[in-house]
Amino acid sequence: MSSSSNLAKTIGPSISRTPTEYNAATEGATTQYFCPTFRSPNGVLVAQLIGEALAVFDEDAPRARGYIERAHFIMRGCYPVALPGKGMLADWQVRKVVHHIHGNLESELRMSDAAKRVNLSSGHFSRSFKMTTGLTYSQYVIQARVDLAKQLLQTSEAPISEIALMCGLSDQPHLNRLFRRLVGVPPSTWRRMMAEPPANTN
């Protein structure tokens, strides 16, 4: 029996993901990397620019604005930028890695294991993954874990400590730190916010 099945039995059926849910998650994650915009060289650059803007937004707003403006101009076709495909992952490699990550979020996801799946050294894979997706491998995995946590917070009543385990994290404080870093609030606050009915503007 797989580790995910064992963990689901230990924690309980209320927060285990069905094969259909796994397939939907991996398909959705793969689709975002193979839409026409992202697949083009300019689309990759836009993703990188937005990532850079987010990284410096709090410390250097003018610099972040510059990144965003450049991404905006590229998307509008104001000046095309040709990026070489050399050094980027092939389509089949991205698909294989994305499916591996989203199908095993409850487990430890070593970059070396992902690299072996696409026949690359860890160093080569690390550079190519960042060039292709705009994120480092660890950034992508953390984002995927937090996305899964959001789904479970909204669709189950499971304790946050159990959701942390289902997302492959060591404990609730670990999830709290990552969730707050990416979302801005802790999981408990976000769950309450999502459960509150929208304010009546009438």
N, CA, C and O of each residue as an XYZ file, in Angstrom:
808
protein
N       0.862     -1.200      0.000
C       0.000      0.000      0.000
C       0.883      1.229      0.000
O       1.926      1.230      0.654
N       0.504      2.264     -0.704
C       1.313      3.456     -0.833
C       1.319      4.235      0.463
O       0.452      4.055      1.318
N       2.347      5.138      0.603
C       2.429      5.961      1.804
C       1.235      6.883      1.913
O       0.771      7.158      3.019
N       0.717      7.376      0.772
C      -0.437      8.278      0.814
C      -1.674      7.546      1.323
O      -2.482      8.128      2.046
N      -1.831      6.263      0.947
C      -2.974      5.487      1.427
C      -2.860      5.249      2.918
O      -3.852      5.349      3.641
N      -1.640      4.930      3.394
C      -1.439      4.711      4.822
C      -1.744      5.980      5.611
O      -2.395      5.926      6.654
N      -1.271      7.126      5.110
C      -1.496      8.376      5.809
C      -2.971      8.731      5.828
O      -3.484      9.207      6.841
N      -3.659      8.501      4.709
C      -5.086      8.804      4.650
C      -5.847      7.962      5.659
O      -6.786      8.452      6.286
N      -5.450      6.671      5.831
C      -6.127      5.813      6.803
C      -5.857      6.279      8.223
O      -6.741      6.255      9.079
N      -4.607      6.709      8.461
C      -4.245      7.154      9.798
C      -5.009      8.405     10.185
O      -5.513      8.508     11.303
N      -5.099      9.361      9.262
C      -5.717     10.646      9.558
C      -7.224     10.565      9.495
O      -7.923     11.184     10.296
N      -7.725      9.798      8.538
C      -9.171      9.685      8.420
C      -9.622     10.047      7.027
O      -8.938     10.791      6.324
N     -10.774      9.525      6.613
C     -11.229      9.712      5.241
C     -11.692     11.118      4.932
O     -11.837     11.461      3.759
N     -11.931     11.946      5.936
C     -12.508     13.262      5.674
C     -11.598     14.151      4.864
O     -12.080     15.068      4.200
N     -10.246     13.908      4.892
C      -9.363     14.796      4.164
C      -8.460     14.049      3.187
O      -7.505     14.632      2.674
N      -8.739     12.770      2.919
C      -7.971     12.074      1.902
C      -8.463     12.484      0.521
O      -9.640     12.791      0.334
N      -7.548     12.486     -0.442
C      -7.921     12.871     -1.790
C      -8.175     11.622     -2.631
O      -7.392     10.673     -2.598
N      -9.253     11.630     -3.368
C      -9.591     10.512     -4.229
C      -8.711     10.556     -5.469
O      -8.113     11.591     -5.764
N      -8.623      9.425     -6.214
C      -7.881      9.455     -7.477
C      -8.374     10.537     -8.424
O      -7.580     11.155     -9.133
N      -9.684     10.769     -8.437
C     -10.224     11.819     -9.304
C      -9.697     13.180     -8.895
O      -9.361     13.998     -9.752
N      -9.618     13.439     -7.570
C      -9.104     14.720     -7.091
C      -7.627     14.867     -7.401
O      -7.174     15.957     -7.750
N      -6.867     13.779     -7.278
C      -5.447     13.832     -7.637
C      -5.290     14.175     -9.114
O      -4.482     15.027     -9.483
N      -6.082     13.493     -9.960
C      -5.985     13.736    -11.396
C      -6.350     15.170    -11.742
O      -5.711     15.795    -12.588
N      -7.389     15.693    -11.081
C      -7.802     17.072    -11.349
C      -6.706     18.041    -10.947
O      -6.446     19.016    -11.653
N      -6.058     17.779     -9.813
C      -5.000     18.675     -9.347
C      -3.813     18.670    -10.298
O      -3.287     19.725    -10.652
N      -3.389     17.463    -10.716
C      -2.239     17.394    -11.601
C      -2.560     17.945    -12.984
O      -1.717     18.586    -13.612
N      -3.771     17.697    -13.456
C      -4.150     18.215    -14.772
C      -4.214     19.736    -14.752
O      -3.754     20.399    -15.682
N      -4.792     20.287    -13.678
C      -4.862     21.745    -13.582
C      -3.488     22.367    -13.489
O      -3.218     23.398    -14.105
N      -2.613     21.734    -12.711
C      -1.262     22.276    -12.573
C      -0.504     22.201    -13.889
O       0.242     23.119    -14.233
N      -0.691     21.117    -14.622
C      -0.009     20.982    -15.905
C      -0.551     21.981    -16.915
O       0.214     22.572    -17.677
N      -1.861     22.172    -16.926
C      -2.483     23.056    -17.908
C      -1.929     24.461    -17.830
O      -1.735     25.110    -18.858
N      -1.667     24.947    -16.604
C      -1.215     26.328    -16.471
C       0.144     26.530    -17.131
O       0.491     27.656    -17.486
N       0.922     25.455    -17.302
C       2.220     25.593    -17.932
C       2.201     25.340    -19.429
O       3.218     25.502    -20.103
N       1.044     24.943    -19.951
C       0.991     24.627    -21.366
C      -0.085     25.404    -22.106
O      -0.457     25.039    -23.222
N      -0.589     26.473    -21.496
C      -1.461     27.370    -22.227
C      -0.589     28.148    -23.204
O       0.613     28.270    -22.968
N      -1.149     28.687    -24.305
C      -0.330     29.342    -25.315
C       0.527     30.467    -24.760
O       1.662     30.642    -25.204
N       0.018     31.234    -23.805
C       0.779     32.366    -23.301
C       2.026     31.908    -22.573
O       3.121     32.412    -22.824
N       1.859     30.946    -21.663
C       3.012     30.517    -20.870
C       4.017     29.781    -21.736
O       5.225     29.892    -21.529
N       3.521     29.035    -22.698
C       4.409     28.185    -23.469
C       5.330     28.996    -24.367
O       6.410     28.526    -24.724
N       4.927     30.194    -24.735
C       5.752     31.022    -25.588
C       6.928     31.557    -24.789
O       6.844     31.654    -23.565
N       8.042     31.912    -25.465
C       9.173     32.492    -24.754
C       8.788     33.748    -23.981
O       9.233     33.941    -22.850
N       7.962     34.602    -24.585
C       7.557     35.811    -23.885
C       6.749     35.493    -22.639
O       6.859     36.193    -21.632
N       5.927     34.429    -22.697
C       5.146     34.044    -21.533
C       6.025     33.636    -20.373
O       5.724     33.951    -19.221
N       7.118     32.931    -20.666
C       8.056     32.543    -19.619
C       8.680     33.782    -18.994
O       8.818     33.865    -17.774
N       9.057     34.747    -19.831
C       9.663     35.959    -19.310
C       8.673     36.735    -18.441
O       9.050     37.269    -17.398
N       7.423     36.797    -18.862
C       6.402     37.482    -18.060
C       6.297     36.839    -16.680
O       6.243     37.538    -15.668
N       6.269     35.515    -16.641
C       6.198     34.815    -15.355
C       7.406     35.146    -14.485
O       7.271     35.336    -13.276
N       8.572     35.215    -15.089
C       9.780     35.547    -14.338
C       9.721     36.973    -13.803
O      10.094     37.226    -12.658
N       9.251     37.903    -14.633
C       9.172     39.301    -14.214
C       8.189     39.476    -13.055
O       8.467     40.211    -12.107
N       7.041     38.801    -13.134
C       6.069     38.895    -12.051
C       6.641     38.304    -10.766
O       6.432     38.844     -9.680
N       7.361     37.196    -10.894
C       8.006     36.610     -9.720
C       9.021     37.555     -9.096
O       9.092     37.668     -7.872
N       9.811     38.235     -9.928
C      10.776     39.201     -9.412
C      10.064     40.353     -8.726
O      10.507     40.824     -7.679
N       8.957     40.810     -9.313
C       8.200     41.918     -8.718
C       7.678     41.545     -7.334
O       7.762     42.342     -6.399
N       7.143     40.338     -7.205
C       6.625     39.888     -5.917
C       7.741     39.781     -4.874
O       7.530     40.060     -3.694
N       8.922     39.375     -5.325
C      10.033     39.177     -4.401
C      10.514     40.487     -3.782
O      10.969     40.501     -2.639
N      10.416     41.579     -4.524
C      10.952     42.857     -4.029
C       9.860     43.864     -3.689
O      10.156     45.011     -3.352
N       8.593     43.441     -3.775
C       7.481     44.383     -3.661
C       7.513     45.187     -2.361
O       7.351     46.406     -2.393
N       7.718     44.530     -1.226
C       7.672     45.216      0.064
C       8.879     46.120      0.287
O       8.754     47.176      0.906
N      10.048     45.715     -0.213
C      11.270     46.463      0.056
C      11.556     47.546     -0.988
O      12.171     48.563     -0.670
N      11.118     47.335     -2.219
C      11.490     48.257     -3.306
C      10.331     48.369     -4.292
O      10.343     47.750     -5.355
N       9.327     49.171     -3.923
C       8.128     49.299     -4.754
C       8.426     49.834     -6.158
O       7.853     49.316     -7.116
N       9.288     50.839     -6.334
C       9.583     51.320     -7.685
C      10.186     50.238     -8.584
O       9.850     50.133     -9.763
N      11.077     49.443     -8.008
C      11.672     48.355     -8.791
C      10.617     47.319     -9.175
O      10.596     46.821    -10.300
N       9.738     47.004     -8.214
C       8.654     46.055     -8.497
C       7.758     46.595     -9.603
O       7.344     45.854    -10.494
N       7.462     47.889     -9.541
C       6.625     48.502    -10.573
C       7.283     48.385    -11.950
O       6.611     48.139    -12.952
N       8.593     48.563    -11.983
C       9.306     48.428    -13.255
C       9.166     47.035    -13.852
O       8.958     46.883    -15.056
N       9.282     46.014    -12.995
C       9.105     44.647    -13.467
C       7.692     44.446    -14.020
O       7.506     43.859    -15.086
N       6.699     44.947    -13.274
C       5.310     44.764    -13.692
C       5.023     45.496    -14.989
O       4.330     44.973    -15.862
N       5.554     46.705    -15.121
C       5.337     47.464    -16.348
C       5.951     46.751    -17.550
O       5.357     46.712    -18.628
N       7.127     46.196    -17.358
C       7.768     45.479    -18.467
C       6.943     44.257    -18.866
O       6.756     43.980    -20.051
N       6.444     43.518    -17.843
C       5.592     42.364    -18.134
C       4.339     42.797    -18.885
O       3.897     42.127    -19.819
N       3.770     43.929    -18.463
C       2.560     44.450    -19.111
C       2.829     44.797    -20.575
O       2.027     44.470    -21.450
N       3.953     45.457    -20.840
C       4.292     45.825    -22.213
C       4.497     44.594    -23.092
O       4.102     44.574    -24.258
N       5.124     43.567    -22.510
C       5.357     42.344    -23.293
C       4.036     41.676    -23.629
O       3.826     41.242    -24.761
N       3.135     41.591    -22.638
C       1.843     40.958    -22.880
C       1.026     41.718    -23.919
O       0.258     41.109    -24.664
N       1.179     43.033    -23.979
C       0.456     43.836    -24.968
C       1.136     43.814    -26.337
O       0.597     44.337    -27.313
N       2.308     43.213    -26.401
C       3.014     43.154    -27.672
C       3.743     44.430    -28.019
O       4.099     44.648    -29.177
N       3.973     45.292    -27.011
C       4.649     46.557    -27.283
C       6.108     46.342    -27.671
O       6.649     47.082    -28.492
N       6.738     45.345    -27.089
C       8.052     44.965    -27.597
C       8.265     43.486    -27.328
O       8.357     43.063    -26.176
N       8.342     42.707    -28.388
C       8.560     41.274    -28.231
C       9.971     40.984    -27.773
O      10.917     41.679    -28.145
N      10.100     39.963    -26.971
C      11.405     39.544    -26.488
C      11.590     38.080    -26.829
O      10.762     37.245    -26.463
N      12.635     37.771    -27.506
C      12.880     36.382    -27.890
C      13.841     35.759    -26.895
O      14.982     36.201    -26.767
N      13.391     34.749    -26.202
C      14.250     34.006    -25.287
C      14.634     32.681    -25.934
O      13.781     32.004    -26.508
N      15.881     32.310    -25.850
C      16.265     31.019    -26.411
C      15.654     29.880    -25.627
O      15.505     29.965    -24.408
N      15.297     28.805    -26.329
C      14.752     27.642    -25.652
C      15.816     26.807    -24.985
O      15.511     25.932    -24.174
N      17.068     27.071    -25.321
C      18.159     26.282    -24.760
C      18.194     26.419    -23.245
O      18.116     27.527    -22.714
N      18.309     25.302    -22.559
C      18.386     25.313    -21.109
C      17.060     25.124    -20.417
O      17.018     24.929    -19.203
N      15.957     25.178    -21.180
C      14.644     24.991    -20.579
C      14.252     23.525    -20.615
O      14.782     22.756    -21.417
N      13.329     23.136    -19.750
C      12.824     21.769    -19.744
C      11.938     21.533    -20.956
O      11.242     22.439    -21.414
N      11.969     20.322    -21.468
C      11.063     19.937    -22.546
C       9.658     19.743    -21.983
O       9.477     19.559    -20.779
N       8.667     19.786    -22.873
C       7.275     19.626    -22.438
C       7.082     18.359    -21.614
O       6.465     18.396    -20.550
N       7.606     17.241    -22.101
C       7.384     15.981    -21.405
C       8.028     16.000    -20.026
O       7.529     15.360    -19.101
N       9.134     16.727    -19.881
C       9.798     16.798    -18.586
C       8.973     17.604    -17.586
O       8.844     17.220    -16.423
N       8.416     18.726    -18.049
C       7.574     19.526    -17.158
C       6.356     18.720    -16.728
O       6.012     18.690    -15.547
N       5.708     18.069    -17.679
C       4.522     17.270    -17.353
C       4.851     16.192    -16.322
O       4.098     15.977    -15.372
N       5.965     15.530    -16.518
C       6.325     14.433    -15.620
C       6.613     14.941    -14.212
O       6.197     14.325    -13.232
N       7.316     16.055    -14.110
C       7.653     16.609    -12.803
C       6.412     17.149    -12.100
O       6.225     16.916    -10.905
N       5.562     17.871    -12.836
C       4.353     18.434    -12.237
C       3.437     17.325    -11.727
O       2.892     17.429    -10.628
N       3.265     16.275    -12.511
C       2.446     15.150    -12.058
C       3.056     14.487    -10.824
O       2.334     14.084     -9.911
N       4.368     14.375    -10.798
C       5.041     13.775     -9.645
C       4.811     14.610     -8.389
O       4.499     14.068     -7.328
N       4.963     15.921     -8.506
C       4.802     16.802     -7.347
C       3.372     16.751     -6.823
O       3.153     16.511     -5.636
N       2.397     16.976     -7.704
C       1.015     17.089     -7.247
C       0.416     15.739     -6.858
O      -0.597     15.692     -6.162
N       1.020     14.663     -7.292
C       0.546     13.350     -6.883
C       1.163     12.851     -5.598
O       0.773     11.800     -5.089
N       2.143     13.608     -5.052
C       2.855     13.137     -3.857
C       3.074     14.256     -2.842
O       4.098     14.289     -2.160
N       2.117     15.163     -2.744
C       2.294     16.310     -1.853
C       2.340     15.917     -0.380
O       2.842     16.674      0.451
N       1.820     14.743     -0.056
C       1.856     14.316      1.340
C       3.222     13.743      1.716
O       3.455     13.410      2.878
N       4.115     13.629      0.752
C       5.414     13.003      0.966
C       6.540     14.030      0.875
O       6.326     15.177      0.484
N       7.737     13.593      1.244
C       8.914     14.427      1.041
C       9.231     14.454     -0.457
O       9.292     13.405     -1.098
N       9.427     15.619     -0.998
C       9.651     15.762     -2.446
C      11.058     16.308     -2.686
O      11.258     17.518     -2.793
N      12.021     15.401     -2.768
C      13.405     15.818     -2.985
C      13.617     16.235     -4.450
O      13.097     15.606     -5.372
N      14.373     17.284     -4.631
C      14.662     17.729     -5.986
C      15.466     16.677     -6.744
O      15.299     16.523     -7.954
N      16.330     15.958     -6.046
C      17.135     14.935     -6.703
C      16.260     13.842     -7.310
O      16.575     13.314     -8.377
N      15.163     13.501     -6.634
C      14.251     12.490     -7.170
C      13.547     12.996     -8.415
O      13.378     12.253     -9.382
N      13.131     14.265     -8.396
C      12.478     14.853     -9.575
C      13.448     14.904    -10.746
O      13.068     14.636    -11.886
N      14.703     15.249    -10.464
C      15.704     15.330    -11.526
C      15.932     13.965    -12.180
O      16.074     13.863    -13.398
N      15.964     12.934    -11.361
C      16.172     11.583    -11.906
C      15.035     11.169    -12.828
O      15.253     10.450    -13.802
N      13.822     11.622    -12.524
C      12.662     11.256    -13.341
C      12.763     11.803    -14.757
O      12.169     11.251    -15.683
N      13.511     12.880    -14.929
C      13.636     13.476    -16.271
C      15.075     13.387    -16.773
O      15.470     14.107    -17.690
N      15.856     12.490    -16.158
C      17.202     12.148    -16.629
C      18.162     13.336    -16.639
O      18.925     13.526    -17.586
N      18.112     14.122    -15.580
C      19.003     15.270    -15.460
C      19.726     15.228    -14.122
O      19.246     14.620    -13.165
N      20.884     15.878    -14.060
C      21.553     16.059    -12.776
C      20.770     17.078    -11.958
O      19.989     17.851    -12.513
N      20.970     17.084    -10.659
C      20.235     18.017     -9.805
C      20.532     19.465    -10.174
O      19.630     20.303    -10.190
N      21.802     19.761    -10.472
C      22.165     21.125    -10.826
C      21.529     21.585    -12.123
O      20.996     22.691    -12.211
N      21.590     20.720    -13.133
C      20.989     21.048    -14.432
C      19.479     21.202    -14.292
O      18.884     22.134    -14.834
N      18.874     20.283    -13.564
C      17.429     20.341    -13.373
C      17.021     21.627    -12.649
O      16.045     22.274    -13.028
N      17.766     21.989    -11.615
C      17.436     23.182    -10.839
C      17.425     24.427    -11.724
O      16.498     25.234    -11.657
N      18.459     24.580    -12.553
C      18.537     25.746    -13.447
C      17.424     25.721    -14.485
O      16.793     26.744    -14.749
N      17.186     24.564    -15.066
C      16.185     24.464    -16.130
C      14.777     24.648    -15.594
O      13.937     25.256    -16.258
N      14.507     24.131    -14.400
C      13.172     24.286    -13.813
C      12.880     25.762    -13.561
O      11.789     26.244    -13.865
N      13.856     26.477    -13.004
C      13.664     27.908    -12.732
C      13.472     28.675    -14.042
O      12.625     29.565    -14.116
N      14.243     28.342    -15.063
C      14.128     29.042    -16.337
C      12.775     28.783    -16.994
O      12.224     29.663    -17.655
N      12.245     27.581    -16.812
C      10.992     27.198    -17.471
C       9.768     27.739    -16.741
O       8.825     28.211    -17.375
N       9.778     27.674    -15.422
C       8.577     28.010    -14.652
C       8.625     29.380    -14.004
O       7.583     29.923    -13.638
N       9.816     29.953    -13.855
C       9.945     31.215    -13.142
C      10.053     31.041    -11.643
O      10.189     32.024    -10.915
N       9.993     29.794    -11.164
C      10.108     29.489     -9.740
C      11.209     28.466     -9.527
O      11.481     27.651    -10.408
N      11.845     28.505     -8.363
C      12.744     27.414     -8.024
C      11.902     26.181     -7.706
O      10.695     26.276     -7.485
N      12.556     25.036     -7.686
C      11.820     23.804     -7.383
C      11.182     23.881     -6.003
O      10.020     23.509     -5.837
N      11.927     24.358     -5.013
C      11.377     24.426     -3.653
C      10.225     25.422     -3.575
O       9.246     25.174     -2.871
N      10.325     26.550     -4.288
C       9.227     27.522     -4.304
C       7.967     26.902     -4.898
O       6.864     27.112     -4.394
N       8.140     26.140     -5.971
C       6.979     25.516     -6.602
C       6.333     24.505     -5.657
O       5.109     24.471     -5.527
N       7.144     23.689     -4.999
C       6.606     22.669     -4.087
C       5.874     23.331     -2.926
O       4.789     22.890     -2.547
N       6.450     24.375     -2.364
C       5.798     25.075     -1.249
C       4.464     25.657     -1.706
O       3.464     25.547     -0.996
N       4.441     26.279     -2.895
C       3.195     26.845     -3.393
C       2.150     25.752     -3.586
O       0.976     25.951     -3.274
N       2.570     24.605     -4.097
C       1.634     23.499     -4.309
C       1.088     22.982     -2.973
O      -0.096     22.658     -2.878
N       1.924     22.903     -1.954
C       1.472     22.450     -0.643
C       0.467     23.440     -0.050
O      -0.546     23.034      0.520
N       0.743     24.717     -0.182
C      -0.175     25.726      0.348
C      -1.492     25.709     -0.427
O      -2.558     25.875      0.166
N      -1.431     25.514     -1.728
C      -2.661     25.417     -2.522
C      -3.513     24.233     -2.069
O      -4.736     24.342     -1.976
N      -2.868     23.110     -1.789
C      -3.597     21.948     -1.286
C      -4.194     22.254      0.085
O      -5.330     21.872      0.365
N      -3.444     22.933      0.932
C      -3.958     23.302      2.252
C      -5.204     24.173      2.114
O      -6.173     23.986      2.850
N      -5.189     25.113      1.185
C      -6.369     25.951      0.957
C      -7.572     25.096      0.580
O      -8.674     25.296      1.091
N      -7.349     24.148     -0.314
C      -8.445     23.281     -0.748
C      -9.023     22.505      0.428
O     -10.241     22.410      0.577
N      -8.148     21.953      1.261
C      -8.608     21.152      2.395
C      -9.252     22.016      3.469
O     -10.192     21.572      4.129
N      -8.773     23.222      3.656
C      -9.377     24.124      4.634
C     -10.804     24.491      4.240
O     -11.666     24.678      5.099
N     -11.044     24.592      2.939
C     -12.366     24.970      2.458
C     -13.326     23.803      2.350
O     -14.534     23.975      2.514
N     -12.806     22.621      2.078
C     -13.682     21.495      1.761
C     -13.795     20.460      2.874
O     -14.516     19.475      2.720
N     -13.106     20.659      3.979
C     -13.193     19.702      5.082
C     -13.212     20.455      6.405
O     -12.903     21.645      6.468
N     -13.580     19.737      7.455
C     -13.552     20.298      8.805
C     -12.387     19.727      9.600
O     -12.375     19.794     10.829
N     -11.413     19.169      8.902
C     -10.278     18.543      9.570
C      -9.465     19.576     10.341
O      -9.366     20.726      9.912
N      -8.883     19.184     11.473
C      -8.005     20.091     12.214
C      -6.818     20.512     11.344
O      -6.360     19.755     10.488
N      -6.344     21.702     11.573
C      -5.233     22.223     10.771
C      -3.981     21.374     10.962
O      -3.175     21.248     10.040
N      -3.809     20.792     12.138
C      -2.644     19.930     12.372
C      -2.657     18.730     11.437
O      -1.602     18.298     10.974
N      -3.849     18.182     11.151
C      -3.954     17.047     10.241
C      -3.776     17.492      8.791
O      -3.168     16.784      7.988
N      -4.298     18.645      8.469
C      -4.122     19.178      7.111
C      -2.636     19.388      6.824
O      -2.174     19.148      5.708
N      -1.898     19.832      7.829
C      -0.459     20.020      7.640
C       0.216     18.716      7.223
O       1.066     18.714      6.333
N      -0.160     17.607      7.863
C       0.414     16.309      7.510
C       0.016     15.887      6.104
O       0.838     15.346      5.365
N      -1.230     16.127      5.726
C      -1.686     15.773      4.387
C      -0.954     16.564      3.306
O      -0.865     16.128      2.158
N      -0.439     17.713      3.678
C       0.298     18.555      2.734
C       1.796     18.284      2.770
O       2.575     18.991      2.132
N       2.191     17.272      3.507
C       3.598     16.892      3.538
C       4.459     17.734      4.453
O       5.683     17.742      4.317
N       3.841     18.444      5.384
C       4.583     19.304      6.298
C       4.708     18.641      7.662
O       3.919     17.762      8.008
N       5.692     19.061      8.423
C       6.016     18.343      9.661
C       4.971     18.531     10.747
O       4.678     17.598     11.495
N       4.403     19.733     10.840
C       3.419     20.001     11.886
C       2.662     21.282     11.564
O       2.920     21.928     10.549
N       1.728     21.643     12.433
C       0.913     22.832     12.198
C       1.739     24.117     12.177
O       1.496     24.961     11.314
N       2.709     24.312     13.084
C       3.510     25.540     13.006
C       4.233     25.693     11.667
O       4.383     26.805     11.161
N       4.678     24.569     11.095
C       5.331     24.614      9.785
C       4.364     25.143      8.727
O       4.717     26.015      7.933
N       3.139     24.606      8.723
C       2.125     25.100      7.787
C       1.800     26.567      8.065
O       1.649     27.358      7.134
N       1.692     26.928      9.342
C       1.380     28.318      9.683
C       2.409     29.276      9.085
O       2.048     30.315      8.532
N       3.689     28.926      9.198
C       4.752     29.811      8.697
C       4.668     29.979      7.184
O       4.711     31.098      6.672
N       4.550     28.857      6.473
C       4.501     28.919      5.011
C       3.229     29.606      4.533
O       3.265     30.410      3.601
N       2.116     29.293      5.165
C       0.831     29.856      4.754
C       0.829     31.368      4.953
O       0.385     32.114      4.080
N       1.321     31.812      6.090
C       1.359     33.251      6.360
C       2.286     33.963      5.372
O       1.992     35.071      4.924
N       3.404     33.319      5.036
C       4.354     33.932      4.108
C       3.736     34.130      2.720
O       3.943     35.165      2.088
N       2.982     33.140      2.253
C       2.431     33.210      0.902
C       1.071     33.890      0.835
O       0.769     34.571     -0.145
N       0.253     33.717      1.854
C      -1.128     34.203      1.810
C      -1.299     35.498      2.604
O      -2.166     36.314      2.293
N      -0.463     35.680      3.632
C      -0.547     36.902      4.420
C      -1.239     36.749      5.754
O      -1.130     37.622      6.615
N      -1.951     35.648      5.938
C      -2.639     35.367      7.198
C      -2.443     33.895      7.529
O      -2.154     33.104      6.631
N      -2.594     33.499      8.805
C      -2.468     32.081      9.159
C      -3.657     31.278      8.633
O      -4.692     31.855      8.300
N      -3.517     29.953      8.557
C      -4.606     29.110      8.024
C      -5.922     29.270      8.759
O      -6.980     29.279      8.130
N      -5.879     29.397     10.088
C      -7.123     29.505     10.851
C      -7.887     30.766     10.472
O      -9.111     30.743     10.346
N      -7.171     31.854     10.294
C      -7.823     33.112      9.900
C      -8.387     33.005      8.499
O      -9.504     33.451      8.235
N      -7.613     32.412      7.601
C      -8.059     32.283      6.207
C      -9.305     31.412      6.129
O     -10.224     31.709      5.364
N      -9.344     30.337      6.917
C     -10.524     29.451      6.921
C     -11.763     30.212      7.379
O     -12.834     30.070      6.789
N     -11.623     31.013      8.421
C     -12.756     31.808      8.899
C     -13.198     32.815      7.842
O     -14.394     33.025      7.638
N     -12.230     33.435      7.172
C     -12.555     34.418      6.140
C     -13.335     33.762      5.005
O     -14.288     34.346      4.489
N     -12.941     32.569      4.619
C     -13.616     31.879      3.518
C     -15.014     31.407      3.928
O     -15.897     31.251      3.085
N     -15.203     31.180      5.238
C     -16.516     30.691      5.707
C     -17.513     31.823      5.917
O     -18.721     31.596      5.975
N     -17.002     33.036      6.030
C     -17.903     34.156      6.270
C     -18.692     34.499      5.000
O     -18.117     34.517      3.912
N     -19.996     34.770      5.120
C     -20.761     35.165      3.943
C     -20.304     36.534      3.456
O     -19.891     37.364      4.266
N     -20.370     36.787      2.153
C     -19.958     38.094      1.634
C     -20.797     39.203      2.215
O     -21.989     39.030      2.465
N     -20.173     40.341      2.428
C     -20.882     41.485      3.008
C     -21.949     41.997      2.042
O     -21.734     42.055      0.831
N     -23.087     42.362      2.593
C     -24.179     42.894      1.777
C     -23.920     44.363      1.489
O     -23.893     45.191      2.399
N     -23.730     44.676      0.211
C     -23.403     46.049     -0.184
C     -24.625     46.899     -0.408
O     -24.510     48.099     -0.656
N     -25.832     46.282     -0.323
C     -27.059     47.070     -0.533
C     -27.359     47.934      0.685
O     -28.349     48.665      0.695
